[in-house]
Amino acid sequence: MGSNVPRSPEEITSEWLTSALAESGVLGGGRVTAVTPQGIGAGAGLFGQLARLQLKYDGAPSAPPSMVVKMPTTNDGNREIGNLFQFYEREARFYEEIASSIEIRVPRCYYRVMDVANDEHLLLLEDMSLGATPGDEVAGCTIAQAEAAIAVLAKHHAAWWESPKLDKLDWMPFVNAPVHQSAQNSYQQAWGPYCEFFGGALSPYQHSAGERMQDKIIDLLNHYEPKPRTIIHGDYRLDNLFFDHKDGSPVAAIDWQISSRGRGIFDVAYFIISSLEPDVRKANEMSLLQNWHDIIVDGGAKNYSFDEALYDYRKAILYCNVYTVIAVGSMDAANERGVALQKAWIRRRGAAMEDLDCAECMPA
């Protein structure tokens, strides 16, 4: 299609979309006659733009009434960071190479642009809201939803557990890749503002653990690189999940741009302690973890005991605090939902860290 790739949702024309969807076989001979972009929430965050495209057609009765476009940010500095971390390339390759064979329901990719040399990236994805219930991380989830999310995640982890195919995914970094280790410096820079904004919500235990973590983050990452490895989603939380799709899928997951290779228990910890209020988590935590372990063992995972999984789980909870702290540096203080989400993370993740005495697992 040449180099006329749109740089924002507003630049997507009927003509460009007709050409793109015809190339990928979506239109069946018809054409797009109207495109109306609608921003989704606050967008895809610092590093991307996300919009729903409401569509009208001529002669394409089976084409979807809407789809989601995902593209890089127009902010040059943030775009440079996104390219450094290979966020855009990583997600495009995910849809190109492994999405069709993954155990978790993911959006259909209608069209993709991945031109690294010219810094052009774009994804046209299935609009999951058409047939499923979106998760809401501020509200949290039910135990039934948590059980479904963990079961699907476990099947995914089991399918890639120590798979020889992992070695061929050279575009997907290991969890402790050098570029990921920059999280330690980002955490150190964010710790002061984080304490200024939210320090009053931290218990003495949580504050002490957070303080001590400032030079331990690379060590924590290094713990999750050694075998056994699988594909880690990296951001497996309610805002990236859809439940009870009309096709029968219990759970679907979006946003694979920070997927990596490492120990899958990180996804488990990240989901459980982000999604459940402390009392609900405490009552169900071990059974959810046991269910995940049972499924990966049934799927062929060897030499990974429940006790090892539990230790890795506690250590992963520590690292989840890195996400919480760094997020404050990119949070729009005027965004009410962003503040509510941050408070939910502090309440849920902080309690989990203290309840399981995760500071005991701090690297020496």
Steps between C-alpha positions, in 0.01 A plus 500: 500500500800728478606737773165673559439326831276712726667650804180564697145358500373821343726443197330168417287554191239279337732457201800394709291261708337350191844429356631353827200275565480390138866398518431284806179350355258651748273685258418228249479747214317780678633835614505722807283808455538672839743491795425663835781473759414507869771519765500215751550624853818702524648307208759227518714695744828684465624295209198454274170618359188285523168567333184320396413544132127500427463387139250505216533291186368448152482136396674344802223334702732284711746776591503611868307816596798621701861418569779635717807676365820498702796712396806667653485829682563822309722625785854464362665435836252236609503344154877466526458315829232277346738412219785441745287244684371364166142537623356553152706233327442255785122518479495491118717187501278346765199530270702391197672194648323356801156654562321242288637210704486642850278347770351834608231661284651813344352754259506415133757715320342636182808684378847592625783727398846427636770698323776539755739676262248776424350502851151421375275279710125442513260227608134463405348266757168340577283713726463266797229716656255381233461157652648491849498668842806717568683468830514799731808514718370776723189297582691172526364161398298212633658174609338328202671747268830456683477122473426524127784747440752285688389178330538648151833655594624164631408326174694765311803465729487120476488507120826698484666347808862435405391474137783482246303762305595757764856509367372609159324807639811716491283813466345430841748597773571309812340652807838631623620636164729805539230735376264378776765564763446874454202447732740530793597856411137588421392365839766701681389818324131433573536394865513854639194630308319175577552547874396864469172407331413174672735454795214548745333187362804282571550305819846516662568151362405600146702819513807320633476228234455758225799697626722191511400397149667796332820311416349149488288520185754357255562214745126432513478495121794261481306256717231457234728432202636151580308190395223395509390763249182572311340802332409767754224743406653760733187709556237234573247708689129573485522807277659275236249215531154428358268236643231268362537568130205411281711232328526314832848616599503558878788751490675703230819704547616808314818711511793265440762767437703425813488122468828330586661163571539398862324342797124504459423537868553874459175527300318308774618727778440814297141401426400374846636788706375765254147363458379389843438697816724385787238301692379323187855429388598357839203263496569371146867562426641156565223320313551724195873439513445126544264493202761669283765253616276198443425609144862561402602164649218325313622682189846353532693734729771303676721565802315809621350432839218692662740617771730647234199660331392654832845645563511641147149639553606688813805638324287606202275697734804708591567575136137597440569793732739630232205548265307681771778742583605579143138556397474808718756674283282459191163551662288797411405647837178631346398155385261381770503142383879497497508614861235243598698226326821600673326495838356155424847373411650638819221351710503158333865455409629654822285273713616193307864595550447535873267202550750262339807675652644538152782721626647177640566406134692821428830430324800535729 
